[in-house]
């Protein structure tokens, strides 16, 4: 072996981004990486190995085998050590106040919550995907019968909604947002939803639309 170690990328086929991207250790015999569970019906992952070289230096790495093993992640993550006599606390559960979840696109979640004051049993809404700063959460109002407004507010929550600023890392890998009672909107006859969006996907769609528009203009012109 010589030069840089192998660069491993594990690309998520749903989000089209790398959930893992790091150099493997130098001169290792066996290296283990753990990928937390993603969506239940996800499209899977693609593994890439790059043998990068800088300047005129040679980079040589030998890779004999790559193996993938399923692990009972949720069971293992719930295990804990406790002092004798202490009662174990139940695991964090953010679903008790969730009434419904819509997932129209890989980059959008619309979560309807029970907004009665004082009933929130957990101060965080959790998205069980690898933590990324590109995820943003917005509180929007929803009006029964007004389908046009409800569609637009869910499609563009950064225009119609109010951003939840407290985006934190939970359980060392998940996305979390603080939704304490003071964070929620003051509701009367209408309800509210929290829309989670991966904003980088919007920029990708906008760039694609601009490219198609440019090609259409050129074709029309010539």
C-alpha positions in Angstrom: 0.0 0.0 0.0 1.1 3.5 -0.8 -0.2 7.0 -0.9 -3.7 8.0 0.2 -6.1 5.4 1.7 -9.3 4.4 0.0 -12.2 6.9 0.0 -15.6 5.2 0.6 -18.9 6.8 -0.2 -22.2 5.2 0.6 -24.8 7.0 -1.6 -28.5 7.0 -0.6 -30.5 6.3 -3.7 -33.5 8.2 -2.3 -31.9 11.5 -1.4 -29.1 11.2 -4.0 -26.5 12.2 -1.4 -23.8 10.5 0.6 -24.8 9.1 4.0 -21.2 8.1 4.6 -18.1 9.6 3.0 -14.8 9.0 4.7 -11.3 7.6 4.2 -10.7 4.1 5.4 -7.8 3.6 7.9 -4.4 3.0 6.5 -2.9 -0.5 6.6 -6.1 -1.9 8.2 -7.0 -5.6 8.2 -10.7 -5.2 8.7 -12.7 -2.0 9.0 -16.4 -1.7 10.1 -18.9 1.1 9.4 -22.5 1.2 10.7 -25.2 2.8 8.6 -28.3 3.7 10.6 -31.7 2.5 9.2 -33.4 4.8 6.7 -36.8 4.7 5.1 -38.7 1.4 5.4 -39.3 1.3 1.6 -36.1 3.1 0.4 -34.4 2.4 -2.9 -31.2 1.2 -1.2 -27.6 2.4 -1.4 -24.7 2.4 -3.8 -21.1 1.9 -2.7 -18.3 3.8 -4.4 -14.5 3.5 -3.7 -12.1 6.1 -4.9 -8.3 5.5 -5.1 -7.3 9.2 -5.2 -3.8 10.3 -6.0 -2.3 13.8 -5.4 0.3 15.3 -7.7 2.7 12.6 -9.0 2.5 10.4 -6.0 1.3 6.8 -6.6 -1.7 5.6 -4.6 -1.9 1.8 -4.2 -4.5 0.0 -2.1 -5.6 -3.6 -2.0 -9.2 -4.5 -1.3 -10.0 -8.1 -1.0 -13.7 -8.2 0.2 -16.7 -6.0 0.9 -19.5 -7.6 3.0 -22.9 -6.2 4.2 -24.6 -7.5 7.3 -28.0 -6.6 8.7 -28.1 -5.6 12.4 -31.0 -5.2 14.8 -30.2 -1.5 15.1 -33.3 -0.4 17.1 -32.9 -3.2 19.6 -29.2 -2.6 20.1 -29.7 1.2 20.4 -32.3 0.6 23.2 -29.9 -1.4 25.4 -28.5 0.4 28.4 -26.6 -0.1 31.6 -28.2 1.1 34.8 -27.5 1.0 38.5 -29.3 -1.5 40.6 -32.7 -0.3 41.8 -33.1 2.4 39.1 -36.2 2.0 37.0 -35.3 2.2 33.3 -36.9 5.1 31.5 -39.0 4.4 28.3 -37.3 5.3 25.1 -38.0 8.7 23.6 -41.2 8.5 21.6 -42.2 11.5 19.4 -45.2 9.7 17.8 -47.7 10.1 20.7 -48.8 13.6 19.4 -48.5 12.7 15.7 -52.0 12.4 14.0 -50.8 11.6 10.5 -47.7 11.7 8.2 -47.7 12.4 4.5 -44.6 11.6 2.4 -45.4 12.9 -1.1 -41.7 13.2 -2.2 -38.4 11.7 -0.9 -37.5 15.3 0.2 -40.8 16.3 1.9 -42.6 15.1 5.0 -45.9 16.7 6.2 -46.7 15.9 9.8 -50.0 16.7 11.4 -49.8 17.0 15.2 -52.2 17.3 18.1 -51.9 20.9 19.1 -53.9 21.0 22.3 -51.9 23.1 24.8 -49.9 21.2 27.4 -50.3 17.7 25.9 -46.9 17.4 24.2 -45.2 14.4 25.8 -41.9 14.8 24.0 -40.3 18.2 23.1 -38.8 16.9 19.9 -40.0 15.8 16.5 -37.6 13.2 15.2 -36.8 12.4 11.6 -35.1 9.0 11.5 -32.7 9.8 8.7 -29.0 10.6 8.9 -28.5 14.1 10.3 -27.9 16.7 7.7 -28.1 20.5 7.8 -30.0 20.5 4.6 -33.2 19.4 6.4 -35.4 22.2 7.6 -38.7 22.2 9.5 -41.6 24.8 9.1 -44.9 25.2 10.9 -47.8 25.9 8.6 -51.5 26.5 9.0 -53.9 24.2 7.2 -57.5 25.0 6.3 -60.1 22.3 5.7 -61.6 22.7 2.2 -58.9 25.0 0.9 -56.9 22.5 -1.2 -55.0 25.1 -3.2 -53.6 26.9 -0.2 -52.9 23.6 1.6 -51.0 22.3 -1.4 -49.0 25.4 -1.9 -48.1 25.8 1.8 -46.8 22.2 1.9 -44.9 22.5 -1.4 -43.4 25.9 -0.4 -43.3 25.9 3.5 -40.4 28.3 3.5 -42.8 31.0 2.0 -46.0 30.2 3.8 -44.7 28.8 7.1 -42.6 29.7 10.1 -39.2 28.0 10.5 -38.3 26.0 13.5 -34.7 27.1 14.2 -33.7 24.5 16.8 -32.5 21.7 14.5 -30.4 19.3 16.6 -28.6 16.0 16.4 -30.5 13.3 18.4 -29.3 9.8 19.3 -26.0 10.5 17.5 -27.5 10.3 14.0 -31.1 11.5 13.8 -32.6 14.9 12.9 -34.6 16.5 15.7 -36.6 19.8 16.0 -37.8 21.3 19.2 -41.7 21.5 19.2 -42.4 22.6 22.8 -45.8 24.2 23.3 -44.3 27.7 23.0 -43.0 26.8 19.5 -46.4 26.0 18.1 -48.7 28.5 16.5 -51.8 29.9 18.2 -54.6 27.9 16.6 -58.3 28.6 16.7 -60.6 27.0 14.0 -57.7 25.8 11.8 -55.1 23.2 12.4 -51.3 23.1 11.8 -48.7 20.8 10.3 -45.0 20.6 10.5 -43.4 20.2 7.0 -39.9 18.8 6.8 -38.0 19.6 3.6 -34.6 18.8 2.2 -33.9 22.3 0.6 -31.0 21.1 -1.5 -33.5 19.1 -3.6 -35.3 22.3 -4.4 -32.2 23.9 -5.8 -31.6 20.8 -7.9 -35.1 21.0 -9.3 -34.7 24.8 -9.9 -31.4 24.2 -11.7 -33.0 21.5 -13.9 -35.9 23.7 -14.7 -33.6 26.6 -15.7 -31.6 24.3 -17.9 -34.7 22.9 -19.7 -36.0 26.5 -20.2 -32.7 27.6 -21.7 -32.7 24.7 -24.1 -36.3 25.4 -25.1 -35.5 29.0 -25.8 -32.5 28.1 -27.9 -34.5 25.6 -29.9 -37.3 28.1 -30.5 -34.9 30.7 -31.5 -33.0 28.6 -34.0 
